[in-house]
C-alpha cells in the first residue's frame, strides 16, 4: 500500500517546523539535512513529512505550497528507505568536480529535471518513489509515475553520487527564471499595479520577460537587481532606457568607473529628482 509524503522547502516556507507542529501533535517530520554535512542548515532545508489525503495538512499543501515550495510523493517502502534515498539527492557534482546543493523538491525544478529523461534513467533517480504529483502549471499531466519499480535505494555520502552536466544545469536554470518572473509580477502588483492593470497572464509574463532581458543587457541578473530595474520600467515605460527622453539615464548607465549597484542608486536618485521637479512644475 502506498504511503504519501510531502517534501517541503524550508527555505521558502517561513517557520516550517512550527507550522507542521500546529497541524497536530502526531505530525512527525524528518529534516533531510540532519546527519549530513549541511546539518547546520537543517532549519531552512527540505523536510519530509507523511501526509494523508484530505487531511488538514494536505489541504494546506494544496492551497499554499504545492506551486513552488514542495512536492507530493508516494512510495510502497518504509519511511526510512524513502528518507535515505531523498537525502542522497540533496547535493550533486557539477563541472569542475564541485559540489552544490540541489533543490530538486521545487516542483518547477522537479519537472525540468525528470520529465525529459529516458524512463530507465528517470526510474533510477526516483528510487523507491512510485509517484510524484505536480501542479498542473508545472506539468501537463499533473504527475510523474515510475514505470519500472524495484530500483536501488541510494544512500547519502559526502561525495555526491549524482552528477549534472552543464547542459542540464542550463536547462534547470529555467526554473530560476520562472521564480524571478513570479516575484516581479508580485512586486509590481503590490507597488506599481497600474503597469499590469488589464493584462492577462500571458501579457504579464511578456512584460516581466521584457524587464529581465533589458536588465540582462545592462549586466543585472540577481533577483534584487532585476527587481530594482523593473521599478524603472514600471515608472518610465517599457522603452526604458532607450526612449528619447531617457538620455540622462543612459548617461548614468555608461558613466565609467561606477559599480553596478551604485549605478542603480544613481538611477533612483535621478528618478526621484525628476519626480520632485515635475511636482514643482505642476504646483
N, C-alpha and C positions, 0 to 999 in steps of 0.2 A: 504494500500500500504506500502510495506517495505521501511524503510529508512536505509541506510548503514552508518556505523560509523567505524572509526579507533580508537582502544585503544592502544596508543603508550607509550613506555617505556622511560621516560625522563632520566633515569639513563644510558641508552645505546645509546641515540641519543644526541650528543652534540648540545647545543643551540637549543633545540627542539622548544621552543616558537617562536624564531626568524625565524626559518626555516618555520614554519607554517604561520607566518605573511608574509613571502616572497611569499607565494602561492597566495596572493591577499588580499585586504582589507576586503573582506566579509568572510574570514575564521575565524569562531568563534570556540573556544575550551574551554573545561572545565577541569581544573586540579582536579583529584579525591581527592587529599589530602586537598584541600580547605575545610574549615568548619569541619575539623576533628582534632583529637589530633596530627596529623602529618603535620599541615599546614606549619610549618617551612621548610618542605622538599618538598613543592609543586613544586618547580622549577626542581627537579630531580625525581619527582614521575610520575605516569601514567597520561596521558591526553586523554580525549575523544573529538573527532572532527568528525562532519558529513562529509561524502565524497560521491561524485557522481562517478559512474562507468565511466571509460575512461577519467576522469579529470586528469590534471597535478598531483594533489595530489595522485590520485590512482596509476598513473604510478610511481611516486616517491616511494610510499609504496612498490609496487611490485618489484622495482629494488633494493632498498637499505634496507628496514626494515622488510619485511614480513618473512624472515627466522628466525630472532632471537629477533626482537625489537617491536613486536606488533601483534595484531590480527584484522581481519576484521569481524565486527558484523552486523547483520541485525535484525530489530525489527519493529513491526507494531504499537507500542505505542509511546507516546510523548517522546521527548528527556529527559525531567525532570525525568520521571519514569525510563528510562534506566540508567540515571546518578545515581539516588538513589540506584538502585539495585547493579550496579557495585561498587559504593562507599562502600556498605555494605560488600563487599568481600575483601577489602584491607588488613584486618588483620584476624587472626584466633587464636583459642585457641589450645594449644598443651599439651602434658603430663605435669603434674605438675601445671596445670591451668595458664600457662604462655601465654602471648600474643605476637605474632610475625607478622611482615608484610608478606603478601602473594603475590608473583609476578606471579599471575595466567595469566597475559597478555603476558608472554613469551610463544610463540606458542609451544615450546617443553614441557613446564610445562602444558599448556592447554591440550595437547594430553594425557600426562601421568595422569593428574588429572581426566579428564572427560570420556575418551573412555572406561575405564574398569568398569564403574559403570552400575548398572541396569538402564534401561530407566527412571523409575519413579524418582529415586534419581538424575539422571543427569538433567532431565527436571526441577526439583525443584531448582537446583542450577543455571540453566540458567535463571530462572525467565521470564522476558519479551523478552529475546533474542531468536529469532526463528532459527538463523543460525550463525555458526562460520566457516569462511573459514580459512583453514590452508595450508601451503605449502606442496606439495606432499612429501617432505623429512620428514615432521613432522607427516603426516597422510596419509595412502594409498589412501583414497577416496578423500582427499582434503577438507573435510568439516565435521562438526558435526551439525546435524539437530535435533531440538526439536521435539519429537513425540507427546507430549500431551501439547498443548498450554493452555492458561488461568491459568498460575501458579501465585502464590502470588509474589508481588514485595517487596523485603526486604528493610529495612531502616538501615542506618549506626547508630550504637550505640557504646559507648566507650567500652562496653563489647562485644566482637565478638559473633555472633550467630553461626558461623561456627566452627566446631572442626575438626582437623586432627589427626588421630591415629598414633602411632609410625610406623605402617606398611605402612601407606600412605606416611609419611614423607620419609621413606627409599625408597619407590618407586619413589617419586618425586626427590630424590637426583640424579637419573639417568640424569635428565636434567642438573644438575650442572656438572656432569662428561662429558656430551656431549659438554657443553660450553668450559670446560677446554681443551678437546681434540682438538676442533677447534682452540683455542688460541695457543696451542702448535704447530699445523700444520702451522699456520700463522707465528709464531715466527721463526720456523725452515726454512720456505720458504724464510724469509727475511734475516736471519743471517747465516743459515747453509744449503743452498739449495742443497748441494751435498748429504746430508744424505737422502733426499726424492726423489732425481732425478731418474726418470724412474719408480717410484712406482705409481700404480693406487690407487683409493680412498680407497679400502679395505686394501691394503698394508700399506697405510699411517695411517689408523686407527689402524692397528695392531701395527705399530711402536710406536705410542703415547700411546697405551694401555700398551705396554711393559715398557715404561718410567714411566707411572703412577704407575704401580704395583711395579716397582723397588723403586720408591720414597716412596711409602707407607710402604715398608718393612723397610725403614730407618726412618720412623716416619714423613715424609713430606707429607702434604696434601693440603696446601694452594696454590692458583694459582701462587704466586710469587716463593714459594719454589719449586714446581714441574717444573716451567719454568726454573729455575736455574739448577735443576737436569737434565732436558732434554738437556741442553747445554753440560753437561759432556757426555751423551750418544751420542750426535751428533759428538763430537770430539774424543771420546775414544772408541766408539763402543757399540753395544747392550749388550755385556757381562760385561760392567762396573757395579760394581767394582769388579767382580769376576774373571776376566782374570788373568792369571799367572803374567803378568807384572804390575798389579794394587795393589801390596802389600802395597805400601806406602799410597795409597788412603784408603785401608781397615784399615790401622793403624790409620789414621786420624779419620775415622768414629767410631772407637772403643775407642778412647782416652777418659779416664774418666774425669768428671768434666767440660766438654765443652758444652755450649749451642748449640742447633741445628743450629741456624743461624750462629754461629761462625764456626761450622764445615764446612758449605758451603763456608764461607770466606776462611777457611784454604785449602779446596779443590781447590778453584780458585787460591790461591797463589801458591800452589804446581804445578798446571797445567801450570801456567804462567812460573814458574821456569823451568819446563821441556821443554817447548817450546823454551825458551831462550837458554837452554843448547843444544837442537837439532840444533838450528840455528848456534851456535858456532862451533859445530862439522862439519856442512855442509859447513861452510865458507871456 
